[in-house]
Amino acid sequence: MWGQLWSSPQAVAWESLGWTRVVARYARVAVKAELGGGGGTILAECRQLEDRLGLSPMAMKRLQWQVEDLDEPVALASVTMPDRWKRTGS
């Protein structure tokens, strides 16, 4: 999920705004919600973070973010997973 989030068009804005920890929080909450843990509270938190991070068309509109259609590939955000959050073992 981390790689998918940081390869999204929104990642350019997140990086410039320093939202690495917010994106990390969203990733943890979203995984928990997808696995069915936490019930409605986790789902509500997930939706709120999605809105704040511009992960839906309506949220992007509220943030006044637009994705430009470019002919050339755009450089991806350079944020990587902090070592302390990397999975070890399996």
DSSP file (Angstrom, degrees, kcal/mol; ACC not computed):
  #  RESIDUE AA STRUCTURE BP1 BP2  ACC     N-H-->O    O-->H-N    N-H-->O    O-->H-N    TCO  KAPPA ALPHA  PHI   PSI    X-CA   Y-CA   Z-CA
    1    1 A M     >        0   0    0      0, 0.0     4,-2.8     0, 0.0     5,-0.2   0.000 360.0 360.0 360.0 -39.8    0.0    0.0    0.0
    2    2 A W  H  >  +     0   0    0      1,-0.2     4,-2.3     2,-0.2     5,-0.2   0.932 360.0  44.6 -56.6 -49.4    2.9    2.4    0.9
    3    3 A G  H  > S+     0   0    0      1,-0.2     4,-0.7     2,-0.2    -1,-0.2   0.883 112.6  51.9 -63.7 -39.2    4.4    2.2   -2.6
    4    4 A Q  H >4 S+     0   0    0      2,-0.2     3,-0.6     1,-0.2     4,-0.2   0.913 110.4  48.5 -65.0 -42.6    1.0    2.5   -4.3
    5    5 A L  H >< S+     0   0    0     -4,-2.8     3,-1.5     1,-0.2     6,-0.3   0.934 111.7  48.7 -62.3 -45.8    0.2    5.7   -2.2
    6    6 A W  H 3< S+     0   0    0     -4,-2.3    71,-0.7     1,-0.3    -1,-0.2   0.536 107.0  56.2 -78.2  -4.1    3.5    7.3   -3.0
    7    7 A S  T << S+     0   0    0     -4,-0.7    -1,-0.3    -3,-0.6    -2,-0.2   0.367  88.0 102.9-101.1   4.4    3.2    6.6   -6.7
    8    8 A S  S X  S-     0   0    0     -3,-1.5     3,-1.3    -4,-0.2     4,-0.4  -0.455  86.3-113.7 -80.8 157.9   -0.1    8.4   -6.9
    9    9 A P  T >  S+     0   0    0      0, 0.0     3,-1.1     0, 0.0     4,-0.5   0.829 115.1  63.5 -58.9 -31.5   -0.4   11.9   -8.3
   10   10 A Q  T >> S+     0   0    0      1,-0.2     4,-2.2     2,-0.2     3,-0.7   0.742  83.5  78.1 -65.6 -22.8   -1.3   13.3   -4.9
   11   11 A A  H <> S+     0   0    0     -3,-1.3     4,-2.6    -6,-0.3    -1,-0.2   0.795  84.0  62.7 -60.2 -29.1    2.1   12.2   -3.5
   12   12 A V  H <> S+     0   0    0     -3,-1.1     4,-1.8    -4,-0.4    -1,-0.3   0.932 108.4  41.3 -61.4 -44.7    3.7   15.3   -5.1
   13   13 A A  H <> S+     0   0    0     -3,-0.7     4,-2.0    -4,-0.5    -2,-0.2   0.912 112.9  54.0 -69.0 -42.3    1.6   17.5   -2.9
   14   14 A W  H  X>S+     0   0    0     -4,-2.2     5,-2.6     1,-0.2     4,-0.8   0.911 109.4  48.5 -58.6 -42.8    2.1   15.3    0.2
   15   15 A E  H ><5S+     0   0    0     -4,-2.6     3,-0.9     1,-0.2    -1,-0.2   0.932 111.8  47.7 -64.3 -45.2    5.8   15.5   -0.2
   16   16 A S  H 3<5S+     0   0    0     -4,-1.8    -1,-0.2     1,-0.2    -2,-0.2   0.802 115.3  46.7 -67.6 -27.0    5.9   19.2   -0.6
   17   17 A L  H 3<5S-     0   0    0     -4,-2.0    -1,-0.2    -5,-0.1    -2,-0.2   0.513 110.7-121.2 -90.4  -6.4    3.6   19.6    2.4
   18   18 A G  T <<5 +     0   0    0     -3,-0.9     3,-0.4    -4,-0.8    -3,-0.2   0.861  60.4 148.3  70.9  36.2    5.6   17.2    4.6
   19   19 A W     >< +     0   0    0     -5,-2.6     4,-2.4     1,-0.2     5,-0.2   0.041  21.4 122.9 -92.8  26.3    2.6   14.9    5.1
   20   20 A T  H  > S+     0   0    0      1,-0.2     4,-2.3    -6,-0.2    -1,-0.2   0.905  75.8  46.8 -55.5 -46.5    4.7   11.7    5.4
   21   21 A R  H  > S+     0   0    0     -3,-0.4     4,-2.5     2,-0.2    -1,-0.2   0.856 110.9  52.1 -67.9 -34.2    3.3   10.8    8.8
   22   22 A V  H  > S+     0   0    0      2,-0.2     4,-2.5     1,-0.2    -1,-0.2   0.911 110.8  47.9 -67.3 -41.2   -0.3   11.5    7.8
   23   23 A V  H  X S+     0   0    0     -4,-2.4     4,-2.5     2,-0.2    -2,-0.2   0.904 111.5  51.0 -64.5 -40.7    0.1    9.2    4.8
   24   24 A A  H  X S+     0   0    0     -4,-2.3     4,-2.2    -5,-0.2    -2,-0.2   0.913 110.1  49.5 -62.0 -42.8    1.7    6.5    7.0
   25   25 A R  H  X S+     0   0    0     -4,-2.5     4,-2.6     1,-0.2     5,-0.2   0.924 110.6  50.4 -61.9 -44.5   -1.3    6.8    9.5
   26   26 A Y  H  X S+     0   0    0     -4,-2.5     4,-3.3     1,-0.2     5,-0.3   0.924 108.4  52.6 -59.7 -44.2   -3.7    6.5    6.6
   27   27 A A  H  X S+     0   0    0     -4,-2.5     4,-2.2     1,-0.2    -1,-0.2   0.920 111.6  45.8 -59.3 -44.5   -1.9    3.4    5.3
   28   28 A R  H  X S+     0   0    0     -4,-2.2     4,-2.1     2,-0.2    -1,-0.2   0.928 116.1  45.2 -64.4 -44.7   -2.1    1.7    8.7
   29   29 A V  H  X S+     0   0    0     -4,-2.6     4,-2.6     2,-0.2    -2,-0.2   0.908 112.5  51.4 -66.0 -42.4   -5.8    2.7    9.2
   30   30 A A  H  X S+     0   0    0     -4,-3.3     4,-2.7    -5,-0.2    -1,-0.2   0.907 109.8  49.0 -64.0 -42.4   -6.7    1.6    5.7
   31   31 A V  H  X S+     0   0    0     -4,-2.2     4,-1.8    -5,-0.3    -1,-0.2   0.930 112.2  48.8 -62.6 -44.2   -5.1   -1.8    6.1
   32   32 A K  H  <>S+     0   0    0     -4,-2.1     5,-2.4     1,-0.2     4,-0.4   0.917 112.3  48.6 -61.2 -42.8   -6.9   -2.3    9.4
   33   33 A A  H ><5S+     0   0    0     -4,-2.6     3,-1.0     1,-0.2    -2,-0.2   0.903 110.7  50.7 -63.6 -41.6  -10.2   -1.3    7.8
   34   34 A E  H 3<5S+     0   0    0     -4,-2.7    -1,-0.2     1,-0.3    -2,-0.2   0.810 107.9  53.0 -67.8 -29.2   -9.6   -3.6    4.8
   35   35 A L  T 3<5S-     0   0    0     -4,-1.8    -1,-0.3    -5,-0.2    -2,-0.2   0.516 118.8-112.3 -83.6  -4.4   -8.9   -6.5    7.1
   36   36 A G  T < 5 +     0   0    0     -3,-1.0     2,-0.4    -4,-0.4     3,-0.3   0.654  68.8 139.6  86.9  16.6  -12.2   -5.9    9.0
   37   37 A G      < +     0   0    0     -5,-2.4    -1,-0.3    -6,-0.2    -2,-0.1  -0.761  57.8  19.8 -97.0 140.1  -10.7   -4.7   12.3
   38   38 A G  S >> S-     0   0    0     -2,-0.4     3,-0.8     4,-0.1     4,-0.7   0.259  87.3-136.6  97.3 -13.5  -12.1   -1.9   14.3
   39   39 A G  H 3>  -     0   0    0     -3,-0.3     4,-1.8     1,-0.2     3,-0.3  -0.222  66.2 -14.4  65.0-148.8  -15.6   -1.6   12.9
   40   40 A G  H 3> S+     0   0    0      1,-0.2     4,-2.6     2,-0.2    -1,-0.2   0.787 130.4  62.0 -63.8 -31.4  -17.3    1.7   12.1
   41   41 A T  H <> S+     0   0    0     -3,-0.8     4,-2.2     2,-0.2    -1,-0.2   0.931 107.0  44.0 -62.5 -45.6  -14.7    3.8   14.0
   42   42 A I  H  X S+     0   0    0     -4,-0.7     4,-2.5    -3,-0.3    -1,-0.2   0.900 113.2  51.8 -67.1 -40.4  -11.9    2.7   11.8
   43   43 A L  H  X S+     0   0    0     -4,-1.8     4,-2.3     2,-0.2    -2,-0.2   0.907 110.1  48.9 -62.5 -41.0  -13.9    3.1    8.6
   44   44 A A  H  X S+     0   0    0     -4,-2.6     4,-2.3     2,-0.2    -2,-0.2   0.922 112.1  48.1 -64.5 -43.8  -14.9    6.6    9.6
   45   45 A E  H  X S+     0   0    0     -4,-2.2     4,-2.5     2,-0.2    -2,-0.2   0.900 110.4  52.8 -62.9 -40.2  -11.2    7.5   10.3
   46   46 A C  H  X S+     0   0    0     -4,-2.5     4,-2.5     1,-0.2    -2,-0.2   0.931 109.9  47.5 -61.3 -46.4  -10.2    6.0    7.0
   47   47 A R  H  X S+     0   0    0     -4,-2.3     4,-2.1     2,-0.2    -1,-0.2   0.893 111.2  51.4 -63.0 -39.9  -12.8    8.1    5.1
   48   48 A Q  H  X S+     0   0    0     -4,-2.3     4,-2.3     2,-0.2    -1,-0.2   0.923 111.6  46.3 -64.1 -43.6  -11.6   11.2    6.9
   49   49 A L  H  X S+     0   0    0     -4,-2.5     4,-2.2     2,-0.2    -2,-0.2   0.892 109.2  55.3 -66.9 -38.4   -8.0   10.6    6.1
   50   50 A E  H  <>S+     0   0    0     -4,-2.5     5,-2.7     1,-0.2     4,-0.4   0.910 109.6  47.9 -58.1 -41.6   -8.9    9.9    2.5
   51   51 A D  H ><5S+     0   0    0     -4,-2.1     3,-1.0     1,-0.2    -2,-0.2   0.929 112.2  47.9 -65.0 -45.3  -10.6   13.3    2.3
   52   52 A R  H 3<5S+     0   0    0     -4,-2.3    -1,-0.2     1,-0.2    -2,-0.2   0.821 113.4  48.5 -66.0 -30.4   -7.7   15.1    3.9
   53   53 A L  T 3<5S-     0   0    0     -4,-2.2    -1,-0.2    -5,-0.2    -2,-0.2   0.433 111.9-117.3 -91.8   1.0   -5.2   13.4    1.5
   54   54 A G  T < 5 +     0   0    0     -3,-1.0    -3,-0.2    -4,-0.4     6,-0.1   0.869  62.5 147.9  71.2  36.6   -7.2   14.1   -1.6
   55   55 A L      < +     0   0    0     -5,-2.7    -4,-0.1    -6,-0.2    -1,-0.1   0.292  56.9  52.3 -92.9  10.7   -7.9   10.4   -2.5
   56   56 A S  S  > S-     0   0    0     -6,-0.3     4,-2.6    -5,-0.2     5,-0.2  -0.956  89.7-111.8-136.2 158.7  -11.3   10.9   -4.1
   57   57 A P  H  > S+     0   0    0      0, 0.0     4,-2.0     0, 0.0     5,-0.1   0.894 119.1  49.5 -56.9 -39.9  -12.4   13.2   -6.8
   58   58 A M  H  > S+     0   0    0      2,-0.2     4,-2.4     1,-0.2     5,-0.2   0.910 111.0  49.5 -66.5 -41.1  -14.6   15.3   -4.4
   59   59 A A  H  > S+     0   0    0      1,-0.2     4,-2.2     2,-0.2    -1,-0.2   0.896 109.9  51.0 -64.6 -39.6  -11.6   15.6   -1.9
   60   60 A M  H  X>S+     0   0    0     -4,-2.6     5,-2.8     1,-0.2     4,-0.6   0.891 109.5  51.1 -64.1 -38.1   -9.3   16.7   -4.7
   61   61 A K  H ><5S+     0   0    0     -4,-2.0     3,-0.8    -5,-0.2    -2,-0.2   0.927 109.5  49.4 -64.4 -44.1  -11.9   19.3   -5.7
   62   62 A R  H 3<5S+     0   0    0     -4,-2.4    -2,-0.2     1,-0.3    -1,-0.2   0.879 113.7  46.0 -62.4 -37.8  -12.2   20.6   -2.1
   63   63 A L  H 3<5S-     0   0    0     -4,-2.2    -1,-0.3    -5,-0.2    -2,-0.2   0.557 111.2-125.6 -79.4  -7.6   -8.4   20.9   -1.9
   64   64 A Q  T <<5 +     0   0    0     -3,-0.8     2,-0.4    -4,-0.6    -3,-0.2   0.868  57.3 152.7  61.5  39.3   -8.4   22.5   -5.4
   65   65 A W      < -     0   0    0     -5,-2.8     2,-0.4    -6,-0.1    -1,-0.2  -0.820  23.1-173.3 -99.5 138.5   -5.9   19.9   -6.7
   66   66 A Q        -     0   0    0     -2,-0.4     2,-0.6    -3,-0.1    -5,-0.0  -0.991  19.4-138.2-130.6 141.5   -5.8   19.0  -10.3
   67   67 A V        -     0   0    0     -2,-0.4     2,-0.3     2,-0.0   -57,-0.0  -0.878  23.5-140.7 -97.9 121.2   -3.8   16.3  -12.1
   68   68 A E        -     0   0    0     -2,-0.6     2,-1.0     1,-0.1    -2,-0.0  -0.603  10.3-128.3 -83.1 141.2   -2.4   17.5  -15.3
   69   69 A D        -     0   0    0     -2,-0.3     2,-0.3     2,-0.0    -1,-0.1  -0.793  37.7-176.2 -88.4 104.9   -2.4   15.2  -18.3
   70   70 A L        -     0   0    0     -2,-1.0     4,-0.1     2,-0.1    -3,-0.0  -0.771  33.1-142.7-107.6 149.5    1.3   15.3  -19.4
   71   71 A D  S    S+     0   0    0     -2,-0.3    -1,-0.1     2,-0.1    -2,-0.0   0.824  88.7  58.4 -74.6 -32.0    2.9   13.7  -22.4
   72   72 A E  S    S-     0   0    0      1,-0.1    -2,-0.1    -3,-0.0     2,-0.0  -0.723  98.0 -98.4-101.0 149.3    6.1   12.9  -20.4
   73   73 A P        -     0   0    0      0, 0.0     2,-0.4     0, 0.0    -1,-0.1  -0.325  36.5-130.8 -63.4 146.4    6.3   10.9  -17.3
   74   74 A V        -     0   0    0     -4,-0.1     2,-0.1     1,-0.0    -4,-0.0  -0.777  25.1-104.6 -98.4 141.8    6.4   12.9  -14.0
   75   75 A A        -     0   0    0     -2,-0.4     2,-0.1     1,-0.1     3,-0.1  -0.435  39.5-124.5 -64.1 135.5    9.0   12.1  -11.4
   76   76 A L        -     0   0    0      1,-0.1   -69,-0.1    -2,-0.1    -1,-0.1  -0.398  34.2 -84.7 -78.4 158.7    7.5   10.3   -8.4
   77   77 A A        -     0   0    0    -71,-0.7    -1,-0.1   -69,-0.2   -65,-0.1  -0.319  34.1-138.7 -59.7 146.2    7.7   11.5   -4.9
   78   78 A S        +     0   0    0     -3,-0.1     2,-0.3   -66,-0.1    -1,-0.1   0.235  58.1 125.9 -97.8  14.4   11.0   10.4   -3.2
   79   79 A V        -     0   0    0    -73,-0.1     2,-0.3   -68,-0.1   -73,-0.0  -0.546  39.2-169.3 -75.1 135.1    9.6    9.5    0.2
   80   80 A T        -     0   0    0     -2,-0.3    -2,-0.0     1,-0.0     3,-0.0  -0.793  33.7 -82.7-120.0 165.8   10.5    6.0    1.3
   81   81 A M        -     0   0    0     -2,-0.3     5,-0.1     1,-0.1    -1,-0.0  -0.500  49.7-114.0 -69.3 127.3    9.3    3.8    4.1
   82   82 A P    >>  -     0   0    0      0, 0.0     3,-1.9     0, 0.0     4,-0.6  -0.353  24.2-120.5 -59.5 141.1   11.1    4.7    7.4
   83   83 A D  G >4 S+     0   0    0      1,-0.3     3,-1.2     2,-0.2    -2,-0.1   0.843 109.7  60.6 -53.9 -38.7   13.3    1.7    8.5
   84   84 A R  G 34 S+     0   0    0      1,-0.3    -1,-0.3     3,-0.0    -3,-0.0   0.702 107.1  46.2 -68.7 -15.1   11.5    1.4   11.8
   85   85 A W  G <4 S+     0   0    0     -3,-1.9    -1,-0.3     2,-0.1    -2,-0.2   0.460  86.3 111.5-102.8  -2.8    8.2    0.7   10.0
   86   86 A K  S << S-     0   0    0     -3,-1.2     2,-0.2    -4,-0.6    -3,-0.0  -0.433  74.5-112.5 -69.9 144.2    9.6   -1.8    7.5
   87   87 A R        -     0   0    0     -2,-0.1     2,-0.3     2,-0.0    -1,-0.1  -0.536  31.8-156.3 -73.6 141.3    8.5   -5.4    8.0
   88   88 A T        +     0   0    0     -2,-0.2     2,-0.3     2,-0.0    -1,-0.0  -0.844  55.0   7.1-114.7 156.6   11.1   -7.8    9.0
   89   89 A G              0   0    0     -2,-0.3    -2,-0.0     1,-0.2     0, 0.0  -0.575 360.0 360.0  80.1-136.1   11.2  -11.5    8.5
   90   90 A S              0   0    0     -2,-0.3    -1,-0.2     0, 0.0    -3,-0.0   0.530 360.0 360.0 -39.9 360.0    8.5  -13.1    6.4
